[in-house]
Amino acid sequence: MATYPLAALTRVAFASLPLEGVRRAARDRPAIEDALWWDLLVASAIEREHIVSLGRRSATERLAHLFCELQLRLALVDLADANGYDMPVTQADIADMLGLTPVHVNRSLQDLRRSGLIALRDRRLILRDLAALRELALFDPDYLHPAGLVARWPGEGGL
């Protein structure tokens, strides 16, 4: 049972699994155990990056970092490419994610737009210069361990 509230921003399918069933599956299927450890590793790394963002990145850098992280995570599941992805969240949602006010998020979005790095159209984030956005954010994708996921993705000899 989660000790914190969760909310979905889009439609989701959710299943609640008994802990003993998860333990048994992990014990009986090494690929499931590997996937659970990988998920824990990545979740911890994402939390550390968010702490760094709160303490060391400007609002614009935080926003750029979030956009880069989402681009990579969504691309790994074929929901984004180097040109962009759907962005069905509000500025207030982004503010909550980044520890900023909605006004600050709006100003940072304007900075990124003026810099020619992004555009927003019909709830879609358009990445006009992903390399420059990554540079601004000091985004290093290694904390997400994308090679570990790709190496184990279905059809790639794993999960």
C-alpha positions, 0 to 999 in steps of 0.5 A: 500500500502506498504511503502517499497519494497518487493521481493519474494525469491521463487514462491508466490501467491499474492493477493491485497485486498481493505482495506475496504474489509479486515475491513468488513471481520474482523468485520463480522468474529471474527476469521479473526479479531483474525488472523489479530491481531495475525499476527500483534503481531508476526510480531512486535515480529519478528522485536524486535528479529531482533533488538536484533540480530543486537545489541547483537548477534554475526554473528554466533549467528544471523545465528543460530537464523535465522535458528531456527526461520525459522525451527519453522515457517516452521514446523508450516506449515508442510514445515520443521521438526527437521531434516531440511528444504529447504533453497533456498536463497543465502549467499548474501540474508542471509547477507541482512537479517542479516545486515552482509556481504556475507563474514561474513555469509560464515565464520559463516556458516563454524563455524556452520558446523565445530561445527557439528550443520548444514550441507547444501546439495542441497539447503537444511539446515540439522539440525544436532543438533537442541537443540544445535543450539537453545542453541547457538542462545539463541532461545526462541520460545515464541516470535513467539507465536506458541501456539496461531497459533496451537490453532487456526489452521484449524481443531483445533477449529479456523481459 
